Amino acid sequence: RTLHPLAVCHMLSLCALGADGSSDPRRQLSFASLAELPPPATPPLRTLGILNLDGYYYPTQPGDVNDLRTWCRVSESLVDDPEYTCELPLRHDGGTPCDGGATCDEFGAAYAVIGDKDGQFTFHVSETPTNAWNDADLISPLEKAVKHFLEEDDIKAITCNVGFCAELQPMVLNVTASIQQDPSSTAKLKPMLLGSPALLPVFTGVFRATGEDHDKLLLQPDERILIITSYYPALDTTQLDAIIQDVGIRSDVPIPTATDLEHARLLIEQYFGIKALPGQGDAALSILRQLYRLYDSSKPDELNSLLYLANRTVVIGWNDMAGYIPVDQGGGFHNVNLTLSNYYSLVNDTIANITRDGFTLKAIVMESTEMPAHSNKVRMDFGVPVFDISTVGRCVMSAADTFRPIGVNDLFLALFRNPAFRDCITRLFDASFIEPKFGTQADGTLLFYEGLPQDVVDALTCTGGRPPLPSKPIGRLMQNYDPGYGAKFPVDPICYQTPICRCPGTTTRNEGCAGWCPGSANCGGGSFGNQNNQNESGYPCGVRGELCTTLLDVPVLESTTFNADSVYAFQCMNPNEPTNA
């Protein structure tokens, strides 16, 4: 097998080192003496197009939607290469290398940001009561990103890097229709599914081929689907009512005004069927907004399927789960080991409630696109199939060769009825399935975390997932994060690190870090509203860092009880000398 020049560089100790002691391909020495080596092999490799949230950058790890190691095997020597590439992909049955066709479970990934001068798809935009699904400012950036993917021959299918992007599917249909009407465009219709919640219709009969026998995917009356989400914004009661009314499905029924989140949880269960644990009304609202954008409620058969599915959906939230908190609160490195050490009781209690009510859990859907590294352990612990963004990406790619929609309006129907797509979903509807590229393996090993001392594991959020040498890095460097087509690379350095991880945790949070840590909370990737103190307005440095010239411009972290009871801000009761030095 032909060696990549960087691999040769490592073997001959010819690589210059970065500031952290890791090899930096941008500082490589001359390879003139190695001119006789052939160029690296470039096997045909198809690519998954992934729409990116704007302003959210993070130190990715295997299992994250924005990490190439989620989609294919990558040489260890290339992890810190800004342009790291896949090794030759293998067939899904573990057999000989394949050419990147439908039988491959490995493929490349390319990104495009939903953001330009006209509008930016950020956490802040997505939390508005009327939701991002009809935000006119997003039409232009979304159309540019989708057009790029539809016109690129190497891009074979499309998804999104946040689960709540499922809400944008109606808008994506509209911009795709506009692109198709442009006579100068070379765009081709491709399979797309914007997040794992968008997979839910596969469990209902509305999108099944005429006359097709019921299979094991069909949700039976006594079965339930459990959705684990990590996204639900901070809302007041006015916003709760706006969102409930915005859904529009039950406009014929007067719905009482929600007095608080707990009341909203009860109203959602009563009028829409989605069930959540006490105290998690915001999680129910999040899934309500996503689920009700996946169907055309003006069509009776789709409306009936929607209500059938909603009445068999149970939701729990991970926003405040130890180890997973940095995902929503700062764009930091989430500690898979810590999360897997704390998640069990919440999921177990929820499943126990489902069983006690006389129902059977059919499957679990992980909404967050940084959850796949947990899926193997969840399958092992509870013996049920688990779907996440990695399985969604795999299956939309499997449909590419035989995807033949009649037109734009047939886009999602054609995907759900595509034999290759359904074969992929059916194959992964297996509680014994183990993803071999990341996560917990059959022997109990948590890939990429094995062999690390506990104190090193405990500090991984603080180090951005980079244990001391000679251990191998888990998290990628922030400066190597790819914001995608339409955005500047590398991202503004002001977005590389954040002080909010310095706040010590409560019983459900990590302990605070000694200093700043990798994460984009200064920019558009942090929590909702103020983060560092009560005087700032929204993201301290703007969406992409444009409001801060140096780190001295970042608002000082307050040593107060600011947001002490909110899950949307780090606890800052006794921060470690919160200065910006």
Rosetta blueprint (number, residue, H / E / L):
1 R L
2 T L
3 L L
4 H L
5 P H
6 L H
7 A H
8 V H
9 C H
10 H H
11 M H
12 L L
13 S L
14 L L
15 C L
16 A L
17 L E
18 G L
19 A L
20 D L
21 G L
22 S L
23 S E
24 D L
25 P H
26 R H
27 R H
28 Q L
29 L L
30 S L
31 F L
32 A H
33 S H
34 L H
35 A L
36 E L
37 L L
38 P L
39 P L
40 P L
41 A L
42 T L
43 P L
44 P L
45 L L
46 R L
47 T E
48 L E
49 G E
50 I E
51 L E
52 N E
53 L L
54 D L
55 G L
56 Y L
57 Y L
58 Y L
59 P L
60 T L
61 Q L
62 P L
63 G L
64 D L
65 V L
66 N L
67 D L
68 L H
69 R H
70 T H
71 W L
72 C L
73 R L
74 V L
75 S L
76 E H
77 S H
78 L H
79 V L
80 D L
81 D L
82 P L
83 E L
84 Y L
85 T L
86 C L
87 E L
88 L L
89 P L
90 L E
91 R E
92 H L
93 D L
94 G L
95 G L
96 T L
97 P E
98 C L
99 D L
100 G L
101 G L
102 A L
103 T L
104 C E
105 D L
106 E L
107 F L
108 G E
109 A E
110 A E
111 Y E
112 A E
113 V E
114 I L
115 G E
116 D E
117 K L
118 D L
119 G E
120 Q E
121 F L
122 T L
123 F H
124 H H
125 V H
126 S H
127 E L
128 T L
129 P L
130 T L
131 N L
132 A H
133 W H
134 N H
135 D L
136 A H
137 D H
138 L H
139 I H
140 S H
141 P H
142 L H
143 E H
144 K H
145 A H
146 V H
147 K H
148 H H
149 F H
150 L H
151 E H
152 E L
153 D L
154 D L
155 I E
156 K E
157 A E
158 I E
159 T E
160 C E
161 N L
162 V L
163 G H
164 F H
165 C H
166 A H
167 E H
168 L H
169 Q H
170 P H
171 M H
172 V H
173 L H
174 N H
175 V H
176 T H
177 A H
178 S H
179 I H
180 Q H
181 Q L
182 D L
183 P L
184 S L
185 S L
186 T L
187 A L
188 K L
189 L L
190 K L
191 P L
192 M E
193 L L
194 L L
195 G L
196 S H
197 P H
198 A H
199 L H
200 L H
201 P H
202 V H
203 F H
204 T L
205 G L
206 V L
207 F L
208 R L
209 A L
210 T L
211 G L
212 E L
213 D L
214 H L
215 D L
216 K L
217 L L
218 L L
219 L L
220 Q L
221 P L
222 D L
223 E E
224 R E
225 I E
226 L E
227 I E
228 I E
229 T E
230 S L
231 Y L
232 Y L
233 P L
234 A L
235 L L
236 D L
237 T H
238 T H
239 Q H
240 L H
241 D H
242 A H
243 I H
244 I H
245 Q H
246 D H
247 V H
248 G L
249 I L
250 R L
251 S L
252 D L
253 V L
254 P L
255 I L
256 P L
257 T L
258 A L
259 T L
260 D L
261 L H
262 E H
263 H H
264 A H
265 R H
266 L H
267 L H
268 I H
269 E H
270 Q H
271 Y H
272 F H
273 G L
274 I L
275 K E
276 A E
277 L L
278 P L
279 G L
280 Q L
281 G H
282 D H
283 A H
284 A H
285 L H
286 S H
287 I H
288 L H
289 R H
290 Q H
291 L H
292 Y L
293 R L
294 L L
295 Y L
296 D L
297 S L
298 S L
299 K L
300 P H
301 D H
302 E H
303 L H
304 N H
305 S H
306 L H
307 L H
308 Y H
309 L H
310 A H
311 N L
312 R L
313 T E
314 V E
315 V E
316 I E
317 G E
318 W L
319 N L
320 D L
321 M L
322 A L
323 G L
324 Y L
325 I H
326 P H
327 V H
328 D H
329 Q L
330 G L
331 G L
332 G L
333 F L
334 H L
335 N L
336 V H
337 N H
338 L H
339 T H
340 L H
341 S L
342 N L
343 Y L
344 Y H
345 S H
346 L H
347 V H
348 N H
349 D H
350 T H
351 I H
352 A H
353 N H
354 I H
355 T H
356 R H
357 D L
358 G L
359 F L
360 T E
361 L E
362 K E
363 A E
364 I E
365 V E
366 M E
367 E L
368 S L
369 T L
370 E L
371 M L
372 P H
373 A H
374 H H
375 S H
376 N H
377 K H
378 V H
379 R H
380 M H
381 D H
382 F H
383 G L
384 V L
385 P L
386 V E
387 F E
388 D L
389 I H
390 S H
391 T H
392 V H
393 G H
394 R H
395 C H
396 V H
397 M H
398 S H
399 A L
400 A H
401 D H
402 T H
403 F L
404 R L
405 P L
406 I L
407 G L
408 V H
409 N H
410 D H
411 L H
412 F H
413 L H
414 A H
415 L H
416 F H
417 R L
418 N L
419 P H
420 A H
421 F H
422 R H
423 D H
424 C H
425 I H
426 T H
427 R H
428 L H
429 F L
430 D L
431 A L
432 S L
433 F L
434 I L
435 E L
436 P L
437 K L
438 F L
439 G L
440 T E
441 Q L
442 A L
443 D L
444 G L
445 T L
446 L E
447 L L
448 F L
449 Y L
450 E L
451 G L
452 L L
453 P L
454 Q H
455 D H
456 V H
457 V H
458 D H
459 A L
460 L H
461 T H
462 C H
463 T H
464 G L
465 G L
466 R L
467 P L
468 P L
469 L L
470 P L
471 S L
472 K L
473 P L
474 I L
475 G L
476 R L
477 L L
478 M H
479 Q H
480 N H
481 Y L
482 D L
483 P L
484 G L
485 Y E
486 G L
487 A L
488 K L
489 F L
490 P L
491 V L
492 D L
493 P H
494 I H
495 C H
496 Y L
497 Q E
498 T E
499 P L
500 I H
501 C H
502 R H
503 C L
504 P L
505 G L
506 T L
507 T L
508 T L
509 R L
510 N L
511 E L
512 G L
513 C L
514 A L
515 G L
516 W L
517 C E
518 P E
519 G L
520 S L
521 A L
522 N L
523 C L
524 G L
525 G L
526 G L
527 S L
528 F L
529 G L
530 N L
531 Q L
532 N L
533 N L
534 Q L
535 N L
536 E L
537 S L
538 G L
539 Y L
540 P L
541 C L
542 G L
543 V L
544 R L
545 G L
546 E L
547 L L
548 C L
549 T L
550 T L
551 L H
552 L H
553 D H
554 V L
555 P L
556 V L
557 L L
558 E L
559 S L
560 T L
561 T L
562 F L
563 N L
564 A L
565 D L
566 S L
567 V L
568 Y L
569 A L
570 F L
571 Q L
572 C L
573 M L
574 N L
575 P L
576 N L
577 E L
578 P L
579 T L
580 N L
581 A L
